[in-house]
């Protein structure tokens, strides 16, 4: 019984510290807003110099300016109506988010991966694929 009394506070502390670490994972609001409004230029401001882009039938590593052009074309063809992050997390030095993008022509599932570069948190990968179901 004494063992449990001594271990319980330690377990509680571990649980609370892991919860507080999860709360610290926060994708920059500017990225969510850029997706919500279909603003490729703003999204590009948060990209690494090279980004892996998986978008419909395009899949490759692109320089930031090329990725911005591809995303601008996407948003011109699929005007954004809303974007909501459904899940976000962190592992090692990376953060990720998964969300739903609603456009005038259908819904998409969006995944993006961010990593620290110096003091900045930059997008290294964006995946946008049709949302096949709820």
N, C-alpha and C positions, 0 to 999 in steps of 0.2 A: 504494500500500500504506500509506503514512503517513497518507493521507487517511482510510482505513478505521480505522486505529489511533486517530485523533483523534475520529472520529465515533462509533465503537462505544460508548465510555463515555457519551456524551451521549444516544444512543438508549436505552441501558440505564437511565439515570437517568429519562428521559421515561416509559419503560414502567413502571418501578417507582413513579413518582409517580402515574401514572394508576391503577395497581392500588391504591395506598394511598388514593386518593380514592374509589374504588369501595367499599373496605372501610369508609369513614366513613359511607356511606349505610346507615343503620340505622333501620328503622321502630320506634317505641317498642313495647316488649314488651307494654305494657298494652293496646294496640290489638289485637294478635294474640290475647291472652288473652280480651279482650272478645268477639271474633268466635268463638273456640273454645268459649266457654261460653254464647254467646247473650245476653250482658249488654248490653242497649241503653243502660242508664243510664251504664255505664262508657264505652261507645263515644261517647256524647254529650259526656262530659267532654272529649273530644279534638276536638270539632267546632268549626268557626268559627260565628259567630252565625247565618249562613245557609249552608246546604249544598245542593249539587245531589245529589239522590237519584234513582237509576234502579234501581227495584226491581220486578221482574216487570212489572206493567202500570202502575205509577206512575212518572212521570218529570216532575220539576219542581224548582224551588228552594224549599226549605222553611226556616222558622225552626228553630233547633236543637231546641226542645221538640217541635215537630210531627214532625220527622225521627225523634226518639227514640221517639215514640208509634208511628210507622209501622214502625220497626225492631222495637219490642217486639211488635207484632202479628205481624210476620213470624216472629220467633223463637218466638212462642207456637204458630204454625201449623206451623213447621218447626224443631223443637227441634234445636239444634246438638249435634254429636257431636265434631267436630274441625275445625281450621283450620290450614292449612300455607301459608306464603308460598313461592311457586315462583320469583318473580322480583321484584327491587326495583332501583330506580335513582334517579338524580337528573338534573335538567336545570334549569339556571339556579337559581332560588330555590325550586324545587319538588322534592318527592320523591314517588315512587309505588311501589305494590306490587301485584302480581297473585298471587292465591292461590286455593286450593281449600277450599271450605266443605263439610263433610259434615254432612248432617242426617239425621234419622230418616226423612224422606220423599224423599231424593234429594240429589244433589250440585249445587253451584253454583260458578260462577267469580266471584270477587270482585276488583274493581279499586278502589283508592282513591288519591286525590291529596291530598297534604299540602303546605301552604305556610307559610312563616314569617309570623307576625303578632306583631310586637314580638319577644320572645324565645321565644315558644311556636311549636311546630310543630303546626298544626291541620289537621284534615280539611276539605277544601273540596268533595270529590266522592266519592261511594260508588256503585259500580255492582255490583249483584248479579243475575246472570242464570243460568238453568239451564245446567249443564255438559253440552253436547251430545256430548261424546266425549273420549277420552283421547288 
